[in-house]
């Protein structure tokens, strides 16, 4: 069947298997020369596709145990984050770290070591994982943690499924009193002002900025920085306080058809960005919003990836180290604005410090932008690759769909160590994705 990631690029012919039991999964791994696991298909590119054997884990979707004292949840890797929230938020528990969509699986979050709007305070997803059970190439189940099979643990988190098939894991949730978020919106006239807001808001639990990537001059990088805090029950009105988790987040918007390729151009994107910024200026600076609106605004639009047309889209996401962030981000935004190929879904976040064997985050700023697939944007993203590399930046494999092996090596010297580990452990012959082949890791 034809398979793609969320970006719908590239689209590849692949043989897809969907085992229904642990025994069937282990037997399949033992008998299959090379394969890759696939969760809900929300990585943007080809990281969860193997042409000869893609192992769909949608049947591994059980939540096994929960400790109401510690917030520890044991679940299979195919469980959706959305289902975890549905089950446990009414009980007063919420993910410690969450990406920008809830339609991802537990295994996928571990494989990508996802980050959220609170990396500067709480780190990446690894911080809330207690242990992982992985099926190796021999079909054996191995448990790893910070204290057991440590090397496997360290390479698996952020390893994009290339160390084995994640079967189940134990993660910790955070205790919350309500399902509401206090959102503070701070307009920033340009990139320098936006970065100043981030630096002054280190104590905020959550921080993220929508950024206008087509601004120029004094408006280069104008942004709306949105800070967030979990609202305590005592700070709600009486009606809300009586049902603190009843946030009425059901949404039914959907994109039924692919947009025509001409609909996204510098004029429509510039108009959207101007309207979005103006709308942010006119809203109250402080609002109480539901958890779904704050963390997962795009999830409210089912099939939003169809906005980019039938050819799909690619996301460019890099992180620039802190000391070079201002110069690097300025050069990136100037190049995007000059090309006129901007994105209306441009996001800026500040990361905290992180030391890891192969995870994406580092101490600095991360910029993420979506581009419709065409010759012009593919050339632009190659140019952006070079700018990011020149400022010490690296790229997020969970969002990658078009990077070259040379670009990866130039941006991240850890990739050579990862490839060597896979070669020495004979993992390269067992677990492969279209992305790992393309990037030679």
C-alpha positions as CSV (number, residue, x, y, z in Angstrom):
1,X,0.0,0.0,0.0
2,X,1.0,3.6,-0.4
3,X,2.2,5.1,2.9
4,X,3.4,8.5,4.0
5,X,3.9,10.6,7.1
6,X,1.7,13.5,8.2
7,X,3.4,15.8,5.7
8,X,2.2,13.4,2.9
9,X,5.7,13.6,1.4
10,X,7.3,11.4,0.3
11,X,4.6,8.7,-0.5
12,X,6.2,5.3,-0.7
13,X,5.0,1.8,-1.6
14,X,5.3,-0.4,1.6
15,X,4.2,-3.7,2.9
16,X,2.4,-3.1,6.1
17,X,1.8,-5.7,8.9
18,X,-0.5,-5.2,11.9
19,X,0.2,-8.0,14.5
20,X,-2.5,-8.4,17.1
21,X,-0.5,-10.0,19.9
22,X,2.9,-9.8,21.5
23,X,3.7,-13.4,20.4
24,X,2.8,-12.5,16.8
25,X,4.9,-9.4,17.0
26,X,8.0,-11.2,18.3
27,X,7.7,-13.9,15.7
28,X,7.4,-11.4,13.0
29,X,10.5,-9.6,14.1
30,X,12.5,-12.8,14.3
31,X,11.5,-13.8,10.8
32,X,11.7,-10.4,9.0
33,X,15.1,-9.3,7.7
34,X,14.6,-5.6,8.4
35,X,11.6,-3.6,9.5
36,X,10.5,-0.4,11.3
37,X,7.7,0.2,13.8
38,X,4.9,2.6,13.0
39,X,2.5,4.3,15.5
40,X,-0.2,6.7,14.3
41,X,1.8,8.1,11.4
42,X,2.3,11.6,12.8
43,X,6.0,11.9,12.2
44,X,6.1,14.2,9.2
45,X,8.3,12.3,6.8
46,X,9.5,8.8,6.2
47,X,10.9,7.8,9.6
48,X,8.1,5.3,10.3
49,X,8.1,3.6,6.8
50,X,10.0,0.5,5.7
51,X,9.3,-0.5,2.1
52,X,9.5,-4.2,2.8
53,X,8.1,-4.4,6.4
54,X,6.3,-1.6,8.2
55,X,5.0,-2.9,11.5
56,X,1.8,-1.0,12.5
57,X,1.3,-1.1,16.3
58,X,-2.3,0.1,16.4
59,X,-3.4,-3.0,18.2
60,X,-1.0,-2.5,21.0
61,X,-3.2,0.1,22.6
62,X,-3.9,-1.0,26.2
63,X,-3.2,0.9,29.4
64,X,-2.0,-1.7,31.9
65,X,-1.6,-0.1,35.3
66,X,-1.7,3.3,37.1
67,X,-0.4,4.4,40.4
68,X,-2.6,7.2,41.8
69,X,0.1,8.1,44.3
70,X,3.0,8.7,42.0
71,X,1.1,9.3,38.7
72,X,3.0,6.4,37.0
73,X,1.2,4.9,34.0
74,X,2.2,1.6,32.4
75,X,0.9,1.3,28.8
76,X,1.6,-0.3,25.5
77,X,3.4,1.7,22.9
78,X,0.4,2.1,20.6
79,X,-1.6,4.0,23.1
80,X,-2.5,7.5,21.9
81,X,-1.7,10.5,24.0
82,X,-5.3,11.6,23.4
83,X,-6.6,8.5,25.1
84,X,-4.3,9.0,28.0
85,X,-5.6,12.5,28.5
86,X,-9.2,11.3,28.1
87,X,-8.7,8.7,30.8
88,X,-6.7,10.6,33.3
89,X,-7.3,14.3,33.1
90,X,-10.8,13.8,34.7
91,X,-8.8,12.2,37.6
92,X,-6.5,15.2,37.9
93,X,-3.5,14.0,35.8
94,X,-2.0,15.5,32.7
95,X,1.2,14.7,30.6
96,X,4.3,16.3,32.0
97,X,5.7,16.8,28.5
98,X,3.5,17.0,25.4
99,X,4.2,17.8,21.7
100,X,1.8,20.0,19.7
101,X,-0.6,17.2,18.8
102,X,-2.3,14.6,21.0
103,X,-2.7,12.2,18.1
104,X,0.7,10.6,18.7
105,X,1.5,7.2,20.3
106,X,3.5,6.6,23.4
107,X,6.1,4.7,21.4
108,X,6.4,7.5,18.9
109,X,6.9,10.1,21.7
110,X,9.8,8.0,23.1
111,X,11.4,7.3,19.7
112,X,11.4,11.0,18.8
113,X,12.0,12.2,22.4
114,X,9.4,14.8,21.9
115,X,9.5,18.2,23.5
116,X,6.8,20.7,24.4
117,X,6.3,24.3,25.4
118,X,8.0,23.6,28.7
119,X,11.4,22.3,27.7
120,X,13.1,25.2,29.4
121,X,11.7,23.9,32.7
122,X,10.9,20.2,32.4
123,X,13.1,19.0,29.6
124,X,12.1,16.5,26.9
125,X,9.9,13.5,27.1
126,X,12.7,11.4,28.5
127,X,12.4,13.2,31.8
128,X,9.0,11.5,32.5
129,X,9.8,8.0,31.3
130,X,10.7,5.5,34.0
131,X,11.4,2.4,31.9
132,X,10.9,1.0,28.4
133,X,10.5,-2.6,27.2
134,X,11.9,-3.2,23.7
135,X,11.7,-6.2,21.4
136,X,15.2,-6.8,19.9
137,X,16.1,-8.5,16.6
138,X,15.9,-11.9,18.2
139,X,12.3,-11.4,19.4
140,X,13.4,-11.1,23.0
141,X,11.9,-8.4,25.3
142,X,14.5,-6.3,27.0
143,X,13.7,-3.8,29.8
144,X,15.9,-0.7,29.9
145,X,16.0,2.4,32.2
146,X,18.4,4.8,33.7
147,X,19.8,2.0,35.8
148,X,19.3,-1.1,33.6
149,X,20.7,-1.7,30.1
150,X,21.6,2.0,30.2
151,X,23.2,2.2,26.7
152,X,20.1,0.8,25.1
153,X,18.0,3.3,27.1
154,X,20.1,6.2,26.0
155,X,20.2,5.3,22.3
156,X,16.5,4.4,22.2
157,X,15.2,7.8,23.4
158,X,15.4,9.9,20.3
159,X,16.6,6.9,18.3
160,X,13.7,7.0,15.9
161,X,12.8,3.3,16.4
162,X,16.2,2.2,15.1
163,X,17.2,0.2,18.2
164,X,14.2,-2.1,18.4
165,X,10.5,-2.1,18.6
166,X,9.2,-0.3,21.7
167,X,6.6,-2.6,23.2
168,X,5.5,-0.9,26.4
169,X,6.7,1.8,28.9
170,X,6.1,3.4,32.2
171,X,5.7,7.1,32.2
172,X,4.8,9.7,34.9
173,X,1.9,12.2,34.7
174,X,1.6,15.5,36.4
175,X,-1.0,16.3,39.0
176,X,-3.3,19.2,38.1
177,X,-6.4,20.7,39.8
178,X,-8.3,21.7,36.6
179,X,-8.3,21.4,32.8
180,X,-7.8,25.1,32.3
181,X,-4.8,27.1,31.4
182,X,-4.1,30.8,32.2
183,X,-2.7,32.1,28.9
184,X,-0.8,35.4,28.8
185,X,-0.3,36.8,25.3
186,X,2.5,39.3,24.8
187,X,2.9,40.9,21.4
188,X,6.5,41.4,20.3
189,X,7.3,43.9,17.5
190,X,10.2,41.9,16.2
191,X,12.5,39.0,16.9
192,X,14.7,40.8,19.4
193,X,11.6,41.8,21.4
194,X,10.3,38.2,21.3
195,X,13.6,36.7,22.5
196,X,13.6,39.3,25.3
197,X,10.1,38.1,26.4
198,X,11.3,34.5,26.5
199,X,14.4,35.4,28.5
200,X,12.3,37.4,31.0
201,X,9.7,34.5,31.3
202,X,12.0,31.7,32.4
203,X,9.7,31.1,35.4
204,X,6.7,30.5,33.2
205,X,5.7,26.8,33.0
206,X,4.9,27.0,29.3
207,X,6.0,29.4,26.6
208,X,5.7,29.4,22.8
209,X,5.5,32.1,20.1
210,X,3.7,32.3,16.8
211,X,6.1,34.2,14.6
212,X,5.4,36.1,11.3
213,X,8.1,34.8,9.0
214,X,7.4,37.3,6.3
215,X,8.1,40.4,8.3
216,X,10.8,42.8,7.2
217,X,12.9,45.6,8.7
218,X,11.7,46.6,12.1
219,X,9.0,44.0,11.9
220,X,11.3,41.1,11.2
221,X,10.2,38.2,13.4
222,X,7.2,40.0,14.9
223,X,5.5,37.5,17.2
224,X,2.8,36.7,19.7
225,X,4.4,35.0,22.7
226,X,2.0,32.9,24.7
227,X,2.8,31.9,28.2
228,X,0.8,29.3,30.1
229,X,0.1,28.1,33.6
230,X,-2.2,25.4,34.9
231,X,-5.1,27.1,36.7
232,X,-5.8,26.1,40.3
233,X,-9.3,25.3,41.3
234,X,-9.5,28.3,43.7
235,X,-8.9,30.6,40.8
236,X,-11.9,29.5,38.8
237,X,-15.4,30.9,38.9
238,X,-17.9,29.0,41.0
239,X,-19.6,27.2,38.0
240,X,-16.2,26.1,36.6
241,X,-14.9,25.2,40.0
242,X,-17.7,22.7,40.5
243,X,-16.6,20.8,37.3
244,X,-13.0,21.8,36.9
245,X,-12.2,19.3,34.1
246,X,-15.4,19.9,32.1
247,X,-13.8,22.2,29.4
248,X,-16.1,21.2,26.5
249,X,-13.3,20.8,24.0
250,X,-15.2,18.9,21.4
251,X,-14.4,20.3,17.9
252,X,-15.6,19.1,14.5
253,X,-13.8,21.3,11.9
254,X,-12.3,19.4,9.1
255,X,-10.6,19.9,5.7
256,X,-12.5,17.6,3.3
257,X,-10.4,18.3,0.2
258,X,-6.9,19.2,-0.8
259,X,-6.4,22.9,-1.3
260,X,-5.2,24.0,-4.8
261,X,-1.5,24.6,-5.0
262,X,-1.9,28.2,-5.8
263,X,-3.8,29.1,-2.7
264,X,-0.7,29.3,-0.5
265,X,1.4,32.2,-1.8
266,X,3.3,35.2,-0.4
267,X,0.1,37.3,-0.7
268,X,-2.3,34.9,1.1
269,X,0.3,34.1,3.8
270,X,1.2,37.7,4.3
271,X,-2.5,38.6,4.7
272,X,-3.1,35.7,7.1
273,X,-0.1,36.7,9.2
274,X,-1.2,40.4,9.4
275,X,-4.7,39.3,10.4
276,X,-3.4,36.8,13.0
277,X,-1.1,39.4,14.6
278,X,-3.8,42.1,14.6
279,X,-6.2,39.6,16.2
280,X,-3.6,38.8,18.9
281,X,-3.3,42.6,19.6
282,X,-7.1,43.0,20.2
283,X,-7.5,40.0,22.5
284,X,-7.2,40.4,26.3
285,X,-3.6,39.9,27.4
286,X,-4.8,37.3,29.9
287,X,-7.3,34.6,29.3
288,X,-8.5,31.4,30.8
289,X,-8.5,28.8,28.0
290,X,-9.1,25.1,27.9
291,X,-6.2,22.7,27.7
292,X,-7.0,21.6,24.2
293,X,-6.9,25.1,22.8
294,X,-3.6,25.9,24.4
295,X,-1.6,22.7,23.7
296,X,-3.3,21.4,20.5
297,X,-4.8,24.2,18.5
298,X,-4.2,22.4,15.1
299,X,-5.9,19.2,16.4
300,X,-9.2,21.1,16.2
301,X,-8.9,21.0,12.4
302,X,-9.1,17.4,11.2
303,X,-6.9,16.8,8.2
304,X,-5.3,20.2,8.3
305,X,-2.3,18.8,6.3
306,X,-4.6,18.9,3.2
307,X,-4.2,22.7,3.3
308,X,-0.9,22.3,1.5
309,X,-2.4,20.5,-1.5
310,X,-2.0,17.0,-2.8
311,X,1.8,17.2,-3.1
312,X,2.1,17.6,0.6
313,X,4.4,19.7,2.7
314,X,7.7,19.6,4.5
315,X,8.6,21.1,7.9
316,X,11.9,22.8,8.5
317,X,12.7,22.6,12.2
318,X,16.1,23.5,13.6
319,X,17.6,24.5,16.9
320,X,20.3,27.1,17.1
321,X,22.6,27.2,20.2
322,X,21.8,30.0,22.6
323,X,24.9,32.0,22.0
324,X,24.3,32.1,18.3
325,X,20.4,32.2,18.3
326,X,19.9,35.8,17.6
327,X,22.2,35.9,14.6
328,X,21.1,32.6,13.3
329,X,17.4,33.2,13.6
330,X,17.8,36.7,12.0
331,X,19.5,35.2,9.0
332,X,17.0,32.4,8.7
333,X,14.0,34.9,8.8
334,X,15.7,37.3,6.4
335,X,16.2,34.4,3.9
336,X,12.6,33.3,4.3
337,X,11.1,36.8,3.9
338,X,13.3,37.5,0.9
339,X,12.1,34.3,-0.8
340,X,8.5,35.1,-0.1
341,X,7.8,31.5,0.6
342,X,6.7,32.0,4.2
343,X,4.7,29.7,6.4
344,X,1.6,30.7,8.3
345,X,2.4,27.9,10.9
346,X,5.7,29.3,12.1
347,X,6.6,28.5,15.8
348,X,9.4,29.7,18.0
349,X,10.3,28.1,21.3
350,X,13.2,28.3,23.8
351,X,14.8,25.1,24.9
352,X,16.7,24.5,28.1
353,X,19.9,22.6,28.6
354,X,19.9,19.0,27.6
355,X,22.7,16.4,27.3
356,X,21.7,13.3,25.3
357,X,23.1,10.8,22.9
358,X,20.8,11.5,20.0
359,X,17.8,13.6,21.0
360,X,17.1,16.9,19.2
361,X,16.9,19.6,21.8
362,X,19.9,21.7,23.0
363,X,20.2,24.9,25.0
364,X,18.9,27.5,22.5
365,X,16.0,28.5,20.3
366,X,14.0,26.3,17.9
367,X,12.2,27.5,14.8
368,X,9.7,25.4,13.0
369,X,8.0,26.2,9.7
370,X,5.9,24.3,7.2
371,X,6.3,24.7,3.4
372,X,4.2,23.2,0.6
373,X,6.3,20.9,-1.6
374,X,7.5,22.5,-4.8
375,X,10.8,23.2,-6.4
376,X,11.2,26.7,-4.9
377,X,10.5,25.6,-1.3
378,X,12.8,22.6,-1.6
379,X,15.6,24.8,-2.7
380,X,14.8,27.3,0.0
381,X,15.0,24.6,2.7
382,X,18.4,23.5,1.4
383,X,19.5,27.1,1.8
384,X,18.1,27.2,5.3
385,X,19.9,24.0,6.2
386,X,23.2,25.8,5.3
387,X,22.3,28.8,7.4
388,X,21.4,26.7,10.5
389,X,24.6,24.6,10.2
390,X,26.7,27.8,9.9
391,X,25.4,28.9,13.3
392,X,25.9,25.5,15.0
393,X,22.3,24.3,14.5
394,X,20.9,20.8,14.0
395,X,17.6,19.3,12.8
396,X,14.6,17.4,14.2
397,X,14.4,13.9,12.7
398,X,10.7,13.5,13.6
399,X,9.9,16.4,11.2
400,X,12.5,15.6,8.5
401,X,11.4,14.3,5.1
402,X,14.1,15.7,2.7
403,X,17.4,16.2,4.4
404,X,20.6,14.6,3.0
405,X,23.1,12.4,4.8
406,X,25.7,15.0,4.2
407,X,23.5,17.7,5.9
408,X,22.9,15.5,8.9
409,X,26.6,14.7,9.3
410,X,27.5,18.4,9.0
411,X,24.9,19.5,11.5
412,X,25.2,16.7,14.1
413,X,28.4,14.9,14.9
414,X,26.5,12.5,17.1
415,X,25.0,10.9,14.0
416,X,28.3,9.2,13.2
417,X,28.4,7.7,16.7
418,X,24.8,6.5,16.3
419,X,25.5,4.9,13.0
420,X,28.6,3.2,14.4
421,X,26.6,1.9,17.4
422,X,24.0,0.4,15.0
423,X,26.6,-1.2,12.9
424,X,28.5,-2.7,15.8
425,X,25.3,-4.0,17.4
426,X,24.1,-5.4,14.0
427,X,21.0,-3.3,14.4
428,X,21.4,-1.8,10.9
429,X,20.4,-5.1,9.4
430,X,17.4,-5.5,11.6
431,X,15.7,-2.1,12.0
432,X,15.6,0.3,9.0
433,X,13.4,3.1,7.8
434,X,13.3,5.0,4.6
435,X,14.7,7.9,6.6
436,X,17.6,5.9,8.1
437,X,18.5,4.7,4.6
438,X,18.3,8.2,3.2
439,X,20.4,9.6,6.0
440,X,22.8,6.6,6.2
441,X,22.4,6.0,9.9
